[in-house]
């Protein structure tokens, strides 16, 4: 097994740990860039905690992106398109969310993507405070691991409609902020973490989950008390924080 696939399996198992409550049953999906033209993604119906090499499906990136470019495609055509995108026609059917994985893996510096549904995060994302959690920050390490803000995606039907919304909202984020996001927050659904390494992705997921727990607790006491924009900018620009990101491979 090559190194990216082994790393993807390890990341998936870390995300699927029952004690972390990030994903249960077949929830969530993961992917890794293999080359300029191919990527691996979790197969549909597989469980992150017990994912095996045979449950990773390698896909042709351009064939998946062709689906996304069409914006509206019947469900049956999407399913067939995902099957046709497999490098090995005998491999398992890729996850329905393969389309947003394919596009996110084209972003600069992004080699791994993870999507999951942390219990405490979804407590917020299923509430009227979802956008507050996405767009504001409460403490320095949240900025270091999750970025100065997140991409916020209003609820969209899983599959092609969601993938299209993720692409458009992320394009807007990059244009406005001049950088690729670390975290994408999906209203009434879950989160997506992206990074150059499995460690960067896992750090983002765990810190976002910690931030969600703090948010919920602070909300019970009249908060949260968000950092001001100048505080966020200061953490983002500090050389010691940039050094820490490099050391942590974030």
N, C-alpha and C positions, 0 to 999 in steps of 0.2 A: 504494500500500500504506500502511495506517495505521501510526502509530508503534509500538504494541505488537507488531504482527506483524513489523515490520522488526527490532525489538529482540530478538524471540524467535528469528528466523533467525540473528542475530549470536551470541546466546548458544549456540544449537545448534552452530554452526560452531566456536566456541571449545571447546566440550566435546568435539566430535568429532575434534579435531586428533590425528593419529596419534602424534605425538611425546609427547603427554601421557598416553597409555595409560589414558584414562578410559572409553572405549567403542570397540568394534570392530564392523565389519559393521553390522547393524541394532540393536545394543544401545542401550538407554537411550531416554528420551523426555523431552520438554519441553512446557511449557504456559504460557499467559499469559491473565490476565483481560482481557476486552474491555469488559465492562459488567456490570451487576448480574445479568444473565440469560444471558450468552454468554461462552464462552472458546474459545481455540484450542489445539489439541494436535497433536503429531506424528502423522502417519498411520502405521498399522501397516506394518512392513517397510521404512520409509524409514531412511536413514542420516543421523545427525546431521551428519557432516562435509560432506555434499553436499546438505543439506536445501534444498528450494525452496519457494516460496510455494504451489505446487500440492500440496505434501505436508504442508501445514498444514490441519487440518480444524476448522472452527468448529462448536461443539456447543451445544445448549440445556442449560444447567446442571441445571435441575430434572429433565429427562428422565433424565440420567445418575444423579443422586442418588436417583431413584426405584428404580433397580436396586440401589443400595447399601443402601437401606432394607429390601429384601426378604431380605437376608443369604444365602439359599440359592436359587439360580436355576440351571436346567440350562444347560450350556455353549451350546447352540444359542440359548436365549432371551437370554443375555448378548450373544452376537454380534448378534442381531437388534435388541436394545435399543440397542446402540451405533450401529448403522446408522440406526435411527429417530431418534436424538438429533442427527443432523447437521442443521444449518441448511439447507445445500444438499444435496438428496438425491443429487446427482451427484458429490459430493465423495468422496475416498478414505475407506476405513474407518478410524476412529480407533484408536489404540493400545489394546491390551487393558487397559493400565494407566490408561486415561482415567478410571476411576471414582475412584481415589485422587486424581488431579489435580483433578477436579471438587470434591471435598470440601475438599482443602487450600486451594484458591483462595477458599474461603468464610471462612478465618481472617483475623482483623484484621491489616491491613498486608501481607498476602501477595498479590502481583501476578504473580509468576513462580515456577515450580517446575521443578526439573531432577532427573531420576533417571538415574544412570549406575553403571557397575561398574568403578571404578578397580582396576587390577591389584593394587597394593600394599595397598589397603583390603581387597580380598577375600582376600588372604593371611591377614588377621586374622579376617575374618568367617567364614571356613571353618575356623577353629581353635577350641579351647576358650576362647580369650581374648577372644572377640567382645564379651561384655558388659562386660568391663573397659575395652575401648577406647571403648565407647559411653558409659559412665556416669562415667568419670573423665577428668581433664585433666592434661597434663604441662607446659605452658608457657603464658605469658600470651596470646600471639597466638592460640592455639587457642581460648581463652575468648572473646576479642574477636570472632573471625570465626565461630566455630561454636557459641557459647553456653556456659554453665557446665556443661551436660550435654546428652546427646542422648536422643531417644526410641529405645528398643531394642525391635525387633519380632522375636520368634522366627520361624523359618522358617514360611512359609505358601505355599500354592499360588498362583502368579501369577494375577492376575485378581480376581474378586470376593472369594475368601477373604483374599487379601493386603490388598485395599482395606479390608475390614471390620476386619482386625486393626490396620491403620495408623490408621484412624479412632478405634478404641477406645483404643489405646495413647496416641495424641496427646491425646485428651480427658483421660486420666489425667494426662498430663504437665502440661497447662495447669492442671488443678485443683490439682496438687501444687506447681507452680512459679509460678503466677500470670502466666505469659507464654507466648507462642507460641514453639515451638522453632525453631531455625535449621537443625537437622540431625536426620534420621531415619536410623537404621542398621538394615539388614535382614539378619538372620543368613543366611549362605550365599547371599547375593544381591547386595547393593550398598547404595548410599546415596541419600537424597533430600535436596536442599537447597532451602530456600524463603526468599523475601525480597520486599522491596518493589520491588527493581530487579534487572536482570540482573547488575549489578556485585556486589550483595550475594550473589546466588546463586553466582556464579563464585568470589568470594572464599571462600565457605564450602567449596565443592568442593575448591579448590586447597589451602586450609589443612588440611582433613581428610585430603587425600592426603599432605601433608607430615607431619602428625601420625602417619599410619599408617607412613610410612617410619621415623620416629623410634622409634615403638613397636616395630617389627620389629627395628631395630638394638639398642635398649635390651634387648629380650627376650633377645637373643643374649649379653648381658653380665650377665644376672641380674636385669634390671629388668622393666618400667619403674619409675622412681621417681615416683610420682604426687604432684601437689600436694595439700596438705591442704585440707579444706573451708574453713577460714578464709582460706587463700591464694586460693582460687577466689572466695570472697565479696568479698575485698578488691579483686581485679581487676574484678569485676562492678560494684562500687559506686564505683570511682575516677572523679572528674569528668574527669580527663584522658583516660581510656580512653573515656568516653562522648563526649567531644569528638572523639576520633579516629574513633569509629564514625560520627559525623555527617559528618565530613569525607570519610570513605571511602564514605558513603552505605550503611552496613551496616544 
